[in-house]
Amino acid sequence: DSQLTAISCGFEPLWNLIQGSSIPRLIESRNPYLGEENNYDFFAVSDNWNDGDMLLMHTFESATIDMQALFAEARNLPPRPQAESIMRTLKSRELTGTDKLPQAILSIQRLP
């Protein structure tokens, strides 16, 4: 199947880096944190998920960071070096909130 379905519960959106593209796409599913609201109908989103595509998840606040440009800069790296490069860049910029623990970036590539 070439579809990805995602539900985000109170966290930052996901990014899909399409193989061969220079611009990552935002996959946004804004829902409250689990347990915050009783009987909430969570909203899921679907997107294409093909061989070579990468999915990026992070815990940084996107309001203070141009995540699209940051991910685009590291788009040609394999998943682990990509996540490490993005983390180093964010830490070197000393952005508000990047010094708080825990912070994470997860990069996943779909293989054939």
MIGUZA-968032 format. One record per residue: z negated, x negated, y negated of N, C-alpha, C in turn. Coordinates in pm, 1 decimal. Atoms other than C-alpha are relative to their C-alpha. Layout:
BEGIN
n_zz / n_xx / n_yy / ca_zz / ca_xx / ca_yy / c_zz / c_xx / c_yy
Z / X / Y / Z / X / Y / Z / X / Y
...
This chain:
BEGIN
n_zz / n_xx / n_yy / ca_zz / ca_xx / ca_yy / c_zz / c_xx / c_yy
0.0 / -84.2 / 117.9 / 0.0 / 0.0 / 0.0 / 0.0 / -88.6 / -124.1
-12.7 / 79.7 / 122.0 / 88.9 / -131.8 / -345.7 / -73.4 / 62.9 / -117.4
79.3 / -63.6 / 104.5 / -173.8 / 61.9 / -539.4 / -143.6 / -49.8 / 4.1
139.9 / 36.3 / 16.5 / -515.0 / -37.9 / -668.2 / -68.0 / 118.0 / -67.8
79.1 / -104.7 / 62.7 / -774.2 / 227.9 / -745.0 / -134.9 / -59.0 / -36.8
124.1 / 61.0 / 48.0 / -1077.2 / 130.8 / -953.1 / -85.9 / 101.6 / -73.7
98.3 / -76.8 / 75.6 / -1391.6 / 289.6 / -1090.1 / -96.2 / -100.7 / -61.0
95.4 / 87.0 / 68.2 / -1600.1 / 106.9 / -1349.2 / -114.3 / 86.8 / -50.3
117.8 / -79.2 / 37.1 / -1953.0 / 232.6 / -1406.7 / -84.2 / -74.9 / -102.8
77.2 / 58.2 / 108.4 / -2074.8 / 109.6 / -1743.8 / 33.3 / -143.6 / -33.9
-33.8 / 139.5 / 25.5 / -1909.5 / -231.3 / -1738.3 / 135.2 / -11.5 / -68.8
-127.3 / 26.9 / 66.2 / -1609.3 / -392.5 / -1902.7 / 117.1 / 39.4 / 90.9
-116.9 / -36.4 / -80.4 / -1259.4 / -287.1 / -1790.0 / 55.0 / -118.3 / 78.9
-68.4 / 101.1 / -80.3 / -1047.3 / -476.3 / -1538.9 / 131.5 / -35.0 / -67.7
-130.6 / 43.0 / 50.3 / -730.6 / -670.0 / -1618.3 / 90.2 / -30.0 / 118.8
-97.8 / 26.1 / -104.4 / -418.2 / -683.6 / -1403.3 / 105.8 / -94.1 / -56.6
-102.4 / 96.7 / 39.5 / -201.4 / -993.6 / -1441.4 / 115.8 / 12.3 / 98.2
-117.2 / -21.2 / -84.0 / 137.1 / -895.5 / -1301.8 / 72.2 / -133.0 / 18.5
-70.8 / 125.0 / -26.4 / 317.6 / -1183.9 / -1132.9 / 126.7 / -6.2 / -84.1
-118.0 / 20.1 / 83.1 / 581.2 / -1322.0 / -1370.5 / -13.1 / 53.6 / -141.4
20.4 / -54.6 / 133.6 / 439.4 / -1142.6 / -1674.5 / -89.1 / -93.2 / -81.1
84.2 / 83.7 / 85.3 / 283.6 / -1318.1 / -1970.6 / -111.8 / 80.5 / -66.0
99.6 / -84.9 / 64.8 / 73.3 / -1021.4 / -2082.0 / -77.7 / 78.8 / 105.4
80.3 / -77.2 / -94.8 / -216.9 / -883.6 / -1875.7 / -13.8 / 144.9 / -45.7
16.9 / -142.4 / 30.2 / -259.7 / -507.1 / -1852.6 / -145.1 / 40.4 / 21.2
135.7 / -51.0 / -7.4 / -589.3 / -334.4 / -1913.4 / -5.8 / 116.7 / 98.4
25.3 / -111.0 / -92.2 / -717.6 / -109.7 / -1633.7 / -137.0 / 54.5 / -38.5
124.5 / -48.0 / 59.0 / -978.6 / 103.6 / -1802.9 / -45.7 / 130.5 / 63.0
63.8 / -117.6 / -57.2 / -1212.2 / 353.1 / -1640.8 / -141.8 / 5.3 / -55.4
131.2 / -3.4 / 66.7 / -1502.0 / 425.6 / -1875.4 / -86.7 / 110.8 / 60.2
96.9 / -90.7 / -59.3 / -1791.9 / 587.2 / -1691.7 / -139.5 / -50.4 / -34.5
136.5 / 46.8 / 23.9 / -2169.4 / 577.1 / -1743.1 / -48.3 / -84.6 / 117.6
61.2 / 75.7 / -109.0 / -2389.3 / 345.2 / -1537.4 / -38.6 / 95.2 / 112.6
42.4 / -81.1 / -113.6 / -2467.2 / 472.1 / -1188.0 / -143.3 / 47.0 / -20.9
133.2 / -56.4 / 13.5 / -2768.1 / 703.5 / -1199.4 / -38.4 / 40.5 / -140.4
31.6 / -32.1 / 139.3 / -2755.1 / 744.9 / -1576.5 / 13.4 / 149.7 / -28.4
-22.3 / -143.5 / 18.9 / -2620.7 / 1101.1 / -1562.8 / 9.6 / 67.0 / 136.1
-5.6 / -74.9 / -125.5 / -2677.4 / 1353.7 / -1285.5 / 130.8 / 76.9 / 10.0
-119.6 / -80.1 / -29.5 / -2372.7 / 1518.4 / -1125.3 / 119.9 / -35.1 / -87.3
-112.8 / 43.8 / 82.7 / -2124.1 / 1313.2 / -1326.6 / 124.8 / -13.5 / 87.0
-127.7 / 15.4 / -69.8 / -1758.7 / 1335.9 / -1215.8 / 64.9 / -128.7 / -49.0
-52.4 / 130.4 / 39.4 / -1652.0 / 971.9 / -1224.2 / 151.9 / 1.7 / -6.9
-143.1 / 9.6 / 24.3 / -1304.8 / 890.4 / -1351.8 / 51.9 / -129.3 / 61.6
-62.9 / 116.6 / -62.7 / -1092.9 / 656.8 / -1138.8 / 139.6 / -18.9 / -59.1
-135.8 / 30.4 / 44.6 / -770.7 / 484.1 / -1241.1 / 73.7 / -72.6 / 111.5
-84.7 / 69.5 / -97.0 / -481.6 / 356.0 / -1032.0 / 103.0 / -81.8 / -75.0
-101.0 / 86.5 / 60.1 / -236.5 / 78.9 / -1105.0 / 77.9 / -66.3 / 113.1
-77.3 / 75.2 / -98.8 / 34.5 / -116.1 / -925.6 / -76.5 / -126.0 / 38.1
71.1 / 117.9 / -51.0 / -102.4 / -401.1 / -711.1 / 92.0 / -63.7 / 102.7
-102.2 / 60.0 / -84.6 / 176.7 / -616.2 / -570.1 / -33.8 / -144.2 / 35.2
20.3 / 139.0 / -40.0 / 193.0 / -953.1 / -395.6 / 13.5 / -91.7 / -121.2
-1.5 / 95.0 / 110.5 / 113.8 / -1232.0 / -641.6 / -73.4 / 46.5 / -124.3
74.0 / -51.3 / 115.6 / -62.4 / -1004.3 / -891.0 / -145.0 / -46.8 / 5.7
139.9 / 42.1 / 7.3 / -409.5 / -1102.7 / -1008.6 / -82.3 / 106.5 / -70.4
95.0 / -92.6 / 59.3 / -707.1 / -885.8 / -1090.2 / -115.0 / -81.2 / -57.5
107.8 / 72.8 / 66.9 / -965.8 / -1013.4 / -1339.5 / -110.8 / 96.0 / -40.4
118.2 / -76.4 / 38.4 / -1317.2 / -878.1 / -1383.2 / -94.5 / -95.6 / -71.6
90.9 / 86.6 / 74.8 / -1576.5 / -1010.1 / -1627.6 / -117.0 / 80.4 / -53.4
119.2 / -64.2 / 55.3 / -1915.1 / -937.2 / -1780.8 / -15.9 / -26.0 / -149.4
7.2 / 27.4 / 143.7 / -1840.3 / -1052.7 / -2137.1 / 36.8 / 124.5 / -79.4
-33.9 / -113.0 / 85.0 / -1825.7 / -802.1 / -2420.1 / 135.0 / -25.1 / -65.4
-136.9 / 18.3 / 49.6 / -1457.5 / -761.0 / -2502.9 / 12.6 / 19.4 / -150.2
-9.2 / -26.8 / 143.8 / -1530.3 / -647.6 / -2857.8 / 1.2 / -128.2 / -82.1
7.4 / 124.4 / 76.2 / -1597.8 / -1006.7 / -2965.0 / 98.9 / -105.3 / 48.8
-87.9 / 98.6 / -62.1 / -1332.8 / -1178.1 / -2752.8 / 138.9 / 60.5 / 18.2
-136.3 / -44.3 / -28.1 / -953.8 / -1149.4 / -2735.8 / 30.0 / -33.6 / 145.7
-12.4 / 26.3 / -143.1 / -957.7 / -1122.0 / -2356.4 / 146.4 / -7.3 / 43.0
-140.6 / 0.9 / -38.2 / -584.9 / -1048.7 / -2334.1 / 61.4 / -137.3 / -24.5
-53.8 / 133.0 / 30.6 / -494.1 / -1377.5 / -2504.2 / -63.6 / -105.8 / 88.3
71.8 / 96.8 / -82.1 / -758.4 / -1568.3 / -2310.7 / 52.0 / -0.6 / 143.6
-52.3 / -8.7 / -136.2 / -635.0 / -1442.5 / -1973.2 / 145.0 / -46.4 / 6.8
-140.4 / 41.4 / 1.4 / -272.5 / -1499.3 / -2071.1 / 12.2 / -152.3 / -0.8
-2.9 / 146.5 / 5.0 / -350.0 / -1866.7 / -2145.1 / -18.8 / -62.4 / 138.0
33.1 / 55.7 / -131.7 / -477.0 / -1919.0 / -1788.5 / 77.6 / 67.7 / 112.8
-69.5 / -82.3 / -99.1 / -225.3 / -1694.7 / -1609.2 / 66.1 / -78.2 / 113.3
-71.0 / 76.4 / -103.0 / -50.8 / -1974.2 / -1414.8 / -92.4 / -77.4 / 93.2
95.1 / 70.2 / -85.6 / -368.2 / -2108.7 / -1254.4 / -35.8 / 84.7 / 121.9
51.7 / -74.9 / -115.5 / -490.1 / -2014.6 / -905.0 / -132.7 / 67.1 / -38.0
117.2 / -79.3 / 38.0 / -786.1 / -1769.6 / -902.0 / -125.2 / -79.0 / -39.2
124.4 / 70.7 / 33.0 / -1082.2 / -2011.0 / -891.8 / 14.2 / -85.9 / -126.2
-16.0 / 77.3 / 123.8 / -950.2 / -2261.3 / -1151.5 / 21.4 / 89.4 / -122.9
-21.0 / -92.8 / 110.3 / -843.1 / -1964.4 / -1364.7 / -133.9 / 51.3 / -53.7
131.1 / -50.3 / 41.2 / -1194.0 / -1816.3 / -1370.2 / -82.7 / -110.4 / -65.2
75.2 / 112.5 / 56.0 / -1347.8 / -2159.2 / -1434.4 / 52.3 / -38.5 / -138.5
-60.5 / 33.6 / 128.9 / -1103.9 / -2230.2 / -1719.8 / -40.4 / 101.1 / -107.3
38.0 / -104.4 / 95.2 / -1177.2 / -1897.5 / -1887.9 / -147.4 / -13.8 / -37.2
143.3 / 15.4 / 25.9 / -1552.6 / -1951.8 / -1852.0 / -25.9 / -120.5 / -91.4
16.0 / 119.2 / 84.7 / -1528.4 / -2304.4 / -2000.4 / 43.2 / 28.6 / -143.8
-49.7 / -32.6 / 134.0 / -1322.8 / -2175.3 / -2292.7 / -99.8 / 87.3 / -74.5
97.3 / -87.9 / 64.4 / -1571.9 / -1898.3 / -2365.5 / -127.1 / -74.5 / -37.6
121.9 / 76.9 / 28.5 / -1869.2 / -2134.0 / -2343.0 / 22.8 / -98.1 / -115.4
-27.8 / 97.9 / 106.0 / -1699.5 / -2391.0 / -2570.8 / 11.2 / 65.4 / -137.2
-11.2 / -71.5 / 128.1 / -1642.1 / -2128.3 / -2838.9 / -135.7 / 47.2 / -51.0
136.3 / -39.7 / 36.0 / -2015.7 / -2052.0 / -2843.1 / -3.4 / 139.6 / -60.2
-2.9 / -137.8 / 46.7 / -1950.7 / -1682.1 / -2883.3 / -133.5 / 68.2 / 27.1
123.8 / -73.7 / -17.4 / -2243.2 / -1446.6 / -2923.4 / -0.3 / 69.0 / 136.0
13.9 / -64.5 / -129.9 / -2364.5 / -1332.1 / -2583.8 / 44.9 / -84.5 / 116.3
-47.2 / 81.1 / -112.0 / -2196.6 / -1606.0 / -2379.0 / -108.1 / -91.9 / 52.9
108.3 / 85.4 / -47.1 / -2523.8 / -1796.3 / -2352.5 / -103.4 / 77.5 / 80.9
92.8 / -82.9 / -75.7 / -2703.3 / -1505.0 / -2186.4 / 39.1 / 0.1 / 147.2
-25.3 / -6.7 / -143.9 / -2738.9 / -1495.2 / -1810.5 / -19.8 / 142.0 / 47.2
-112.7 / 68.3 / -62.8 / -2580.3 / -1376.4 / -1598.6 / 131.9 / 38.0 / -67.1
-137.0 / -24.9 / 44.7 / -2218.9 / -1402.2 / -1707.6 / 91.3 / -37.0 / 116.0
-87.0 / 26.1 / -114.3 / -1937.0 / -1388.1 / -1456.7 / 144.0 / 37.2 / -31.2
-142.4 / -32.4 / 0.5 / -1561.3 / -1390.0 / -1424.3 / 44.8 / -9.1 / 144.6
-51.2 / -2.6 / -136.3 / -1398.4 / -1293.8 / -1096.7 / 150.3 / 19.0 / -7.5
-145.7 / -5.5 / -2.3 / -1029.3 / -1357.3 / -1037.6 / 44.8 / 12.7 / 145.3
-46.8 / -26.5 / -136.4 / -858.7 / -1215.4 / -727.6 / 151.8 / 8.9 / -2.2
-145.7 / -5.4 / -9.6 / -496.2 / -1271.8 / -628.6 / 39.0 / 67.3 / 130.8
-50.0 / -65.4 / -121.0 / -312.8 / -1046.4 / -385.4 / 103.7 / -91.3 / 64.0
-91.1 / 86.3 / -74.9 / -141.5 / -1255.9 / -120.7 / 88.3 / 83.7 / 91.0
-90.0 / -75.3 / -89.6 / 157.1 / -1147.6 / 90.8 / -56.9 / 10.3 / 140.1
